[in-house]
Amino acid sequence: MYFTPTNDCLWKGLQIIQLNTTASTIIISPPWILFKNVTFSNAINLLYILPKKAKIKLVDELIRGNETWDQKYSVLIYILTLIRKFRNVIAHNLKFTTFSCKNYGKNLSKKVIRDIVSPHLLPQDELTSEYGFYGLYGYIYFSLALIPDSLIKIRLSHNLVSYISSFHMGKSRDLDRFWQDQATEYLLLANLPNDFAKRLLTEERATFNRIYTRS
């Protein structure tokens, strides 16, 4: 999707201004109206054609920190690509537990990633070793990193923890042990950390504390 003078549209940052050539008026259409039927893939593609000033503004809005905008832009593009690829794999019922996006994420700034991904989810040693960068775990913590609303982030974390906790049936000691083994096996196959639920709970509490501190 692109805009040229032939359709009387001008691209100005994140706003489309449609010119009425038969009258001296300017009709401003909100982006959510213009793009309501745009697919997620095409929405990412639109990011590529933004003017540089608009890119910088958008990147600084989504990724805070003191690193250069181009470093943050590279990380943002990779995260969006990772989310898109995993979404497609999951939607088509393919084997997402072993899917990797390593070919799309090269020379990512670890300083930028540290700025947006909590050490509760990605400790420093795992950041250094790029643990989860290209797989399912990265899909989870990078998705959480881009969610601006703290309450939505907490809700998503809580849902994930509830799913993992559902393996612990508690009806009998033997049955409970069986489901714990199943949960452990699932985490292993999906290349998720053994303390996955604990990490999410810790980050959830930290997010709650930040909300209360601001209020």
Sine and cosine of phi, psi and omega as CSV:
sin_phi,cos_phi,sin_psi,cos_psi,sin_omega,cos_omega
0.00,0.00,0.82,-0.58,0.01,-1.00
-0.52,-0.85,0.18,-0.98,-0.10,-0.99
-0.79,-0.61,0.68,-0.73,-0.01,-1.00
-0.74,-0.68,0.25,-0.97,0.04,-1.00
-0.86,0.51,-0.34,0.94,-0.05,-1.00
-0.93,0.38,-0.42,0.91,0.03,-1.00
-0.96,-0.28,0.33,0.94,0.10,-0.99
0.82,0.57,0.64,0.77,0.04,-1.00
-0.84,-0.54,0.58,-0.81,0.10,-1.00
-0.88,-0.48,0.68,-0.74,0.06,-1.00
-1.00,-0.07,0.89,-0.45,0.05,-1.00
-0.82,-0.58,1.00,-0.09,0.00,-1.00
0.88,0.47,-0.84,-0.55,0.00,-1.00
-0.99,-0.13,0.18,0.98,-0.08,-1.00
-0.85,-0.53,0.70,-0.72,0.07,-1.00
-0.98,-0.19,0.81,-0.58,0.05,-1.00
-0.94,-0.35,0.89,-0.45,-0.01,-1.00
-1.00,-0.08,0.81,-0.59,-0.05,-1.00
-1.00,-0.06,0.75,-0.66,0.08,-1.00
-1.00,-0.09,0.96,-0.27,-0.11,-0.99
-0.96,0.28,-0.24,0.97,-0.01,-1.00
-1.00,-0.06,-0.08,1.00,0.01,-1.00
-0.52,-0.85,0.36,-0.93,-0.05,-1.00
-1.00,0.02,0.82,0.57,0.01,-1.00
-0.78,-0.63,0.38,-0.93,0.05,-1.00
-0.85,-0.53,0.83,-0.56,0.01,-1.00
-0.98,-0.18,0.89,-0.47,-0.01,-1.00
-0.99,-0.17,0.88,-0.48,0.00,-1.00
-0.97,-0.23,0.81,-0.58,0.02,-1.00
-0.86,0.50,0.62,-0.78,-0.02,-1.00
-0.84,0.55,-0.58,0.81,-0.04,-1.00
-0.94,0.35,-0.33,0.94,0.11,-0.99
-0.99,0.15,-0.71,0.70,-0.03,-1.00
-0.91,0.42,-0.57,0.82,-0.16,-0.99
-0.94,-0.34,0.30,0.95,-0.10,-0.99
-0.91,0.41,-0.41,0.91,0.01,-1.00
-0.97,-0.25,0.15,0.99,0.02,-1.00
-0.97,0.23,0.74,-0.67,0.02,-1.00
-0.94,0.34,0.30,-0.95,0.02,-1.00
-0.87,0.50,-0.65,0.76,0.01,-1.00
-0.88,0.48,-0.71,0.70,0.00,-1.00
-0.94,0.35,-0.51,0.86,0.05,-1.00
-0.90,0.44,-0.62,0.78,0.06,-1.00
-0.92,0.39,-0.66,0.75,0.01,-1.00
-0.87,0.49,-0.56,0.83,0.03,-1.00
-0.88,0.47,-0.49,0.87,0.01,-1.00
-0.88,0.47,-0.56,0.83,-0.02,-1.00
-0.90,0.43,-0.56,0.83,-0.12,-0.99
-1.00,-0.09,0.06,1.00,0.08,-1.00
-0.89,0.45,0.57,-0.82,0.15,-0.99
-0.87,0.50,0.43,-0.90,-0.11,-0.99
-0.83,0.55,-0.67,0.74,-0.02,-1.00
-0.88,0.48,-0.63,0.77,0.01,-1.00
-0.94,0.35,-0.61,0.79,0.06,-1.00
-0.87,0.50,-0.73,0.68,-0.02,-1.00
-0.87,0.50,-0.70,0.72,-0.01,-1.00
-0.89,0.45,-0.69,0.72,-0.01,-1.00
-0.92,0.39,-0.70,0.72,-0.01,-1.00
-0.89,0.46,-0.69,0.73,0.00,-1.00
-0.91,0.40,-0.46,0.89,0.02,-1.00
-0.96,0.27,-0.62,0.79,-0.07,-1.00
-1.00,0.06,-0.54,0.84,-0.06,-1.00
-0.81,-0.59,0.95,-0.30,0.02,-1.00
-0.99,0.13,0.35,-0.94,0.02,-1.00
0.69,-0.72,0.12,-0.99,-0.09,-1.00
-0.98,-0.20,0.10,1.00,0.01,-1.00
-0.96,0.28,0.27,-0.96,-0.03,-1.00
-0.91,0.41,0.46,-0.89,-0.09,-1.00
-0.91,0.42,-0.55,0.83,-0.02,-1.00
-0.94,0.35,-0.54,0.84,0.10,-1.00
-0.92,0.40,-0.68,0.74,0.02,-1.00
-0.93,0.37,-0.59,0.81,0.02,-1.00
-0.90,0.44,-0.67,0.74,0.01,-1.00
-0.88,0.47,-0.67,0.75,0.02,-1.00
-0.92,0.40,-0.68,0.73,0.00,-1.00
-0.88,0.48,-0.73,0.69,0.01,-1.00
-0.87,0.49,-0.66,0.75,0.00,-1.00
-0.91,0.42,-0.70,0.72,-0.02,-1.00
-0.87,0.49,-0.71,0.70,0.01,-1.00
-0.90,0.44,-0.61,0.79,0.05,-1.00
-0.91,0.41,-0.68,0.74,0.03,-1.00
-0.86,0.51,-0.72,0.69,0.00,-1.00
-0.89,0.46,-0.69,0.72,0.00,-1.00
-0.89,0.45,-0.72,0.70,-0.04,-1.00
-0.90,0.44,-0.71,0.71,0.00,-1.00
-0.92,0.39,-0.62,0.79,0.04,-1.00
-0.86,0.51,-0.69,0.72,-0.01,-1.00
-0.91,0.41,-0.66,0.75,0.01,-1.00
-0.89,0.45,-0.72,0.70,-0.01,-1.00
-0.92,0.40,-0.67,0.74,-0.04,-1.00
-0.89,0.45,-0.52,0.85,-0.02,-1.00
-0.99,-0.12,0.25,0.97,0.11,-0.99
0.85,0.53,0.63,0.78,0.04,-1.00
-1.00,-0.08,0.03,-1.00,-0.11,-0.99
-0.99,0.12,1.00,0.09,-0.09,-1.00
-0.97,0.25,-0.32,0.95,-0.06,-1.00
-0.92,0.38,-0.42,0.91,0.00,-1.00
-0.92,-0.38,0.10,0.99,-0.02,-1.00
-0.94,0.33,0.61,-0.80,-0.02,-1.00
-0.72,-0.69,0.63,-0.77,0.04,-1.00
-0.94,-0.35,0.45,0.89,-0.10,-0.99
-0.86,0.51,-0.55,0.84,-0.01,-1.00
-0.92,0.40,-0.31,0.95,-0.05,-1.00
-0.99,-0.15,-0.21,0.98,-0.07,-1.00
-0.87,-0.49,1.00,0.04,-0.02,-1.00
-0.88,-0.47,0.67,-0.75,0.03,-1.00
0.85,0.53,0.65,0.76,0.05,-1.00
-0.96,0.28,0.68,-0.74,0.00,-1.00
-0.96,0.29,0.89,-0.45,0.01,-1.00
-0.95,0.30,-0.40,0.92,0.07,-1.00
-0.93,0.38,-0.65,0.76,0.05,-1.00
-0.91,0.42,-0.69,0.72,0.00,-1.00
-0.89,0.45,-0.62,0.79,0.05,-1.00
-0.89,0.45,-0.56,0.83,-0.01,-1.00
-0.91,0.41,-0.49,0.87,-0.13,-0.99
-0.94,-0.35,-0.36,0.93,-0.02,-1.00
-0.96,-0.29,0.83,-0.56,-0.05,-1.00
-0.90,0.44,0.63,-0.78,0.10,-1.00
-0.91,0.42,-0.27,0.96,0.11,-0.99
-0.91,0.41,-0.55,0.84,0.00,-1.00
-1.00,-0.05,-0.52,0.85,-0.05,-1.00
-0.67,-0.74,1.00,0.01,0.02,-1.00
-0.86,0.52,0.29,-0.96,-0.11,-0.99
-0.86,0.51,-0.64,0.77,-0.02,-1.00
-0.91,0.41,-0.56,0.83,0.03,-1.00
-0.97,0.26,-0.54,0.84,0.09,-1.00
-0.89,0.46,-0.69,0.73,0.01,-1.00
-0.89,0.46,-0.64,0.77,-0.02,-1.00
-1.00,0.05,0.02,1.00,0.01,-1.00
0.88,0.47,0.60,0.80,-0.02,-1.00
-0.90,0.43,0.84,-0.54,0.06,-1.00
0.99,0.17,-0.05,1.00,-0.07,-1.00
-0.79,0.62,-0.64,0.77,-0.21,-0.98
-0.93,-0.37,0.07,1.00,-0.08,-1.00
-0.84,-0.54,-0.36,-0.93,-0.09,-1.00
-0.88,0.47,-0.66,0.75,-0.02,-1.00
-0.90,0.43,-0.64,0.77,0.07,-1.00
-0.89,0.45,-0.63,0.78,0.07,-1.00
-0.83,0.55,-0.63,0.78,-0.03,-1.00
-0.96,0.29,-0.80,0.60,-0.10,-0.99
-0.97,0.25,-0.45,0.89,0.10,-1.00
-0.95,0.31,-0.60,0.80,0.05,-1.00
-0.89,0.46,-0.70,0.71,0.04,-1.00
-0.88,0.48,-0.58,0.81,-0.05,-1.00
-0.91,0.42,-0.51,0.86,-0.06,-1.00
-1.00,-0.01,-0.11,0.99,0.02,-1.00
-0.98,0.20,0.90,-0.45,-0.07,-1.00
-0.98,0.22,-0.45,0.89,-0.06,-1.00
-1.00,0.06,0.89,-0.46,-0.07,-1.00
-0.89,0.45,-0.60,0.80,-0.03,-1.00
-0.93,0.37,-0.62,0.78,0.06,-1.00
-0.91,0.40,-0.62,0.78,0.03,-1.00
-0.88,0.47,-0.69,0.73,0.03,-1.00
-0.90,0.43,-0.66,0.75,0.00,-1.00
-0.88,0.48,-0.70,0.72,0.00,-1.00
-0.91,0.42,-0.70,0.71,0.04,-1.00
-0.87,0.50,-0.68,0.74,-0.01,-1.00
-0.89,0.45,-0.65,0.76,0.03,-1.00
-0.89,0.45,-0.64,0.77,0.03,-1.00
-0.91,0.41,-0.68,0.73,0.02,-1.00
-0.90,0.43,-0.65,0.76,0.01,-1.00
-0.88,0.47,-0.60,0.80,0.01,-1.00
-0.91,0.41,-0.73,0.68,0.02,-1.00
-0.89,0.45,-0.64,0.77,-0.02,-1.00
-0.93,0.36,-0.38,0.93,-0.02,-1.00
-0.92,0.40,-0.27,0.96,0.06,-1.00
-0.94,0.33,-0.36,0.93,-0.03,-1.00
-1.00,-0.04,1.00,-0.01,-0.14,-0.99
-0.95,0.32,-0.63,0.78,0.06,-1.00
0.97,0.24,0.14,0.99,-0.02,-1.00
-0.98,0.21,-0.52,0.86,0.07,-1.00
-0.41,-0.91,0.33,-0.94,-0.05,-1.00
-0.90,0.44,-0.68,0.74,-0.01,-1.00
-0.92,0.39,-0.67,0.74,0.00,-1.00
-0.92,0.39,-0.64,0.77,0.02,-1.00
-0.89,0.46,-0.66,0.76,0.03,-1.00
-0.90,0.43,-0.61,0.79,0.02,-1.00
-0.88,0.47,-0.74,0.68,-0.03,-1.00
-0.94,0.34,-0.52,0.86,0.10,-1.00
-0.90,0.44,-0.65,0.76,0.05,-1.00
-0.90,0.44,-0.63,0.78,0.03,-1.00
-0.90,0.43,-0.66,0.75,0.03,-1.00
-0.90,0.44,-0.69,0.72,0.02,-1.00
-0.88,0.47,-0.66,0.75,0.01,-1.00
-0.91,0.42,-0.65,0.76,0.01,-1.00
-0.90,0.44,-0.71,0.71,0.01,-1.00
-0.87,0.49,-0.63,0.78,0.01,-1.00
-0.91,0.41,-0.73,0.69,-0.02,-1.00
-0.91,0.42,-0.57,0.82,-0.03,-1.00
-1.00,0.06,0.01,1.00,-0.03,-1.00
0.84,0.54,0.66,0.75,0.09,-1.00
-0.98,-0.20,0.51,-0.86,-0.01,-1.00
-0.90,0.44,0.51,-0.86,-0.01,-1.00
-0.87,0.49,-0.53,0.85,-0.01,-1.00
-0.99,-0.14,0.55,0.83,-0.05,-1.00
-0.80,0.60,-0.78,0.62,-0.03,-1.00
-0.89,0.45,-0.64,0.76,0.00,-1.00
-0.89,0.45,-0.65,0.76,0.02,-1.00
-0.89,0.46,-0.70,0.72,0.01,-1.00
-0.90,0.44,-0.66,0.75,0.03,-1.00
-0.89,0.45,-0.66,0.75,0.01,-1.00
-0.89,0.45,-0.69,0.73,0.03,-1.00
-0.93,0.37,-0.59,0.81,0.03,-1.00
-0.88,0.48,-0.71,0.70,0.03,-1.00
-0.90,0.43,-0.63,0.77,0.01,-1.00
-0.90,0.44,-0.62,0.78,0.03,-1.00
-0.92,0.40,-0.66,0.75,0.08,-1.00
-0.85,0.52,-0.72,0.70,-0.01,-1.00
-0.88,0.48,-0.62,0.78,0.02,-1.00
-0.91,0.41,-0.61,0.80,0.01,-1.00
-0.90,0.44,-0.74,0.68,-0.04,-1.00
-0.92,0.38,-0.56,0.83,0.01,-1.00
-0.91,0.41,-0.66,0.75,0.02,-1.00
-0.92,0.39,-0.56,0.83,-0.04,-1.00
-0.98,0.17,0.00,0.00,0.00,0.00
